Amino acid sequence: MKITGVNIVWGALLLLGLQSCRVKNGYQLSPEDIYDNGDLHVITSWFNDKRHTTSVLYGNVMTDTIAIEGEKHIPGEQYTLVTWHQQNNPLWFGSQISERIAAIELVTIVTDDAGYIVPQYNMVYHAASDSISGTQLEQERIDYILSRKGAQYPG
């Protein structure tokens, strides 16, 4: 068999393909905890380098124009803020990937008994089992979640 440039290229590609089939134990590319957002979609996301967390704000279809254009809230809006702890990425020096879920917070816009449109807060999950219901921190969390602006994509 005559060795040509084409044979060398095919041989190199074959070796690279076989090399990629090796099992790499200990590496996990996806987050430790994956959140099932159901019919909610991503409004925006951000990182907190001081707390080493990654947060994603999800919303239902009613939040589309409110999160981007800042219109008044309407009953039925649902915002879910999921916050993950970060861990070092073993495959890329200096980068972080998601680890365990630290907290899941839910803000729903409802109409109260007096007919006013109000936000309702619920800490669905918190890794430290903290409860902030009925505290000043609860109102701060509502304000924080509702103040986040939606990401805008070109096009």
C-alpha positions as CSV (number, residue, x, y, z in Angstrom):
1,M,0.0,0.0,0.0
2,K,1.3,3.4,-1.0
3,I,1.4,6.1,1.7
4,T,-0.1,9.3,0.5
5,G,-1.1,12.6,2.1
6,V,-4.8,11.5,2.1
7,N,-3.9,8.2,3.9
8,I,-2.0,10.2,6.5
9,V,-5.0,12.5,7.1
10,W,-7.4,9.6,7.4
11,G,-5.1,7.8,9.8
12,A,-4.8,10.9,12.0
13,L,-8.6,11.4,12.0
14,L,-9.0,7.7,12.9
15,L,-6.5,8.0,15.8
16,L,-8.3,11.2,17.1
17,G,-11.6,9.4,16.9
18,L,-10.4,6.5,18.9
19,Q,-8.7,8.8,21.4
20,S,-12.1,10.6,22.0
21,C,-13.8,7.3,22.9
22,R,-11.8,6.9,26.1
23,V,-13.8,7.0,29.3
24,K,-12.8,9.9,31.5
25,N,-13.6,9.1,35.0
26,G,-14.3,11.8,37.6
27,Y,-15.3,14.6,35.2
28,Q,-18.9,15.9,35.3
29,L,-19.7,18.5,32.7
30,S,-23.3,19.2,33.7
31,P,-24.5,20.8,36.9
32,E,-24.8,18.6,40.0
33,D,-28.4,19.7,40.3
34,I,-30.5,20.3,37.1
35,Y,-33.6,22.4,37.6
36,D,-36.7,21.4,35.5
37,N,-38.1,24.7,34.5
38,G,-41.2,23.1,32.9
39,D,-43.0,25.7,30.8
40,L,-41.1,28.6,32.3
41,H,-38.4,30.3,30.1
42,V,-35.2,32.2,31.0
43,I,-35.6,35.9,31.6
44,T,-32.0,36.6,32.6
45,S,-29.0,35.1,34.4
46,W,-26.0,36.4,36.4
47,F,-23.1,35.4,38.6
48,N,-22.1,36.6,42.1
49,D,-18.4,36.2,42.4
50,K,-18.3,37.1,46.1
51,R,-20.9,34.4,47.0
52,H,-19.7,32.0,44.3
53,T,-23.2,31.5,43.0
54,T,-24.9,31.4,39.6
55,S,-28.6,32.6,39.3
56,V,-31.2,32.1,36.6
57,L,-34.5,34.0,36.7
58,Y,-37.3,32.1,35.0
59,G,-40.8,33.4,34.1
60,N,-44.0,32.3,32.6
61,V,-45.4,33.7,29.3
62,M,-47.1,36.6,31.1
63,T,-43.7,38.0,32.1
64,D,-42.4,38.5,28.6
65,T,-43.1,42.2,28.1
66,I,-42.9,43.2,31.8
67,A,-39.3,41.9,32.2
68,I,-38.1,43.7,29.1
69,E,-40.3,46.8,28.7
70,G,-41.0,47.5,32.4
71,E,-44.8,47.6,32.2
72,K,-47.1,47.2,35.2
73,H,-47.4,43.8,36.7
74,I,-50.5,41.8,36.1
75,P,-52.0,38.9,38.1
76,G,-50.8,35.5,37.0
77,E,-47.1,36.5,36.4
78,Q,-44.8,33.9,37.9
79,Y,-41.1,34.4,38.5
80,T,-38.8,31.7,39.7
81,L,-35.2,32.5,40.8
82,V,-32.9,29.4,41.0
83,T,-29.5,29.9,42.6
84,W,-26.7,27.4,42.3
85,H,-23.4,27.2,44.2
86,Q,-20.4,27.2,41.9
87,Q,-17.5,24.7,41.7
88,N,-14.2,24.8,39.8
89,N,-14.4,23.4,36.3
90,P,-11.9,20.5,36.2
91,L,-11.6,20.9,32.4
92,W,-10.9,24.6,32.1
93,F,-8.5,26.4,34.5
94,G,-10.0,29.5,36.2
95,S,-13.6,28.8,35.2
96,Q,-16.6,27.8,37.3
97,I,-19.6,25.5,36.7
98,S,-22.8,25.0,38.6
99,E,-22.9,22.6,41.6
100,R,-25.8,22.1,44.0
101,I,-28.9,24.3,44.1
102,A,-28.6,26.8,47.0
103,A,-32.1,28.3,46.8
104,I,-35.3,28.3,44.8
105,E,-37.5,31.4,45.3
106,L,-40.9,32.0,43.7
107,V,-42.7,35.4,43.3
108,T,-46.3,35.3,42.0
109,I,-48.3,38.4,41.2
110,V,-51.8,38.0,42.6
111,T,-54.9,40.1,43.4
112,D,-55.4,40.4,47.2
113,D,-58.8,40.5,49.0
114,A,-59.0,44.3,48.6
115,G,-58.5,44.0,44.9
116,Y,-54.9,45.3,44.8
117,I,-52.3,43.6,42.7
118,V,-49.5,42.4,45.0
119,P,-46.5,40.1,44.8
120,Q,-46.6,36.9,46.8
121,Y,-43.2,35.4,47.9
122,N,-42.4,31.8,48.7
123,M,-39.0,30.3,49.5
124,V,-39.5,26.9,47.8
125,Y,-36.1,25.5,48.7
126,H,-33.1,26.7,50.7
127,A,-30.0,24.5,51.2
128,A,-29.5,26.0,54.7
129,S,-33.2,25.5,55.6
130,D,-33.5,29.3,56.2
131,S,-36.9,30.8,56.4
132,I,-37.5,34.5,55.6
133,S,-41.2,34.5,55.4
134,G,-42.8,37.5,57.0
135,T,-39.6,39.4,57.5
136,Q,-38.1,42.6,56.0
137,L,-35.8,40.4,54.0
138,E,-38.8,38.9,52.2
139,Q,-39.8,42.3,50.8
140,E,-36.1,42.9,49.8
141,R,-36.1,39.6,47.9
142,I,-39.3,40.5,46.1
143,D,-37.9,43.9,45.1
144,Y,-34.7,42.3,44.0
145,I,-36.3,39.6,41.9
146,L,-38.8,42.0,40.3
147,S,-36.1,44.6,39.5
148,R,-34.2,42.2,37.3
149,K,-34.5,43.2,33.6
150,G,-34.9,40.6,30.9
151,A,-32.0,39.8,28.6
152,Q,-32.5,41.1,25.1
153,Y,-31.2,39.2,22.2
154,P,-30.4,40.7,18.8
155,G,-32.7,40.0,15.9
